[in-house]
Amino acid sequence: MSTGLAIAEQGRYLGVGTMTALLEKAVDLTHRRAVEFEGAHRKAEIASEAKVACSPS
């Protein structure tokens, strides 16, 4: 996994990286998205609870 790999974007060479670094970035991105999703989910639950509390019985 320590073998270098070429990094390019839209056909333009950007540099060399390792598979380990790529996997670390992927894990970091996945974690950040999960945190964002959890925050959005909490907001949706609070809004739903408020909606139910305000609706006539």
N, C-alpha and C positions, 0 to 999 in steps of 0.2 A: 504494500500500500504506500510505500514511500517513494515510488517511482514518480518522476515529474510528468505533468501533462500540460499541453499547450492550452492557454485560455484565449478565446477569441469572442468577439461580439460583432455580429453582422459582417463577418469575414475579415474583421480587423484584429490583428494580433495584439493582445493586451499583456501577455506575460506567461510565466510558468507557475504552476501550482502543484500541490500534492493531493492525492485522493483523501488523505486524512484531513487536510484543511477544507476541502470541499464538503466532506461529511460533517465537519464541525459547523460550517456555515449553514448547511441544510438543517441541522438539529437546532441551531440558534433561531433560524427563521421560523421553523415549525413551533418552537416554544413561544416566540413572540406572537405568532398568529393565534395560538391557543389562549394566551393571556388576553388578547384583544377580544376573541370570541367569548371568553368567560365574562368579561366586562359587559359586552353587548347583551349577553344572555341575562345577566343580573338586571340590567336596565329594563329589558323586556318583561321580566318577571314582576318587577316593581310596578311598571306601567299596567300590567294585566291585573295585578292585585288592586291597584288604585281604581281601575275601571270597574271591577267587581264590587268594591266597597262603595262606590258612588251610584251604582245602578239600583233602581227601586226593587224591593223584594216582592 
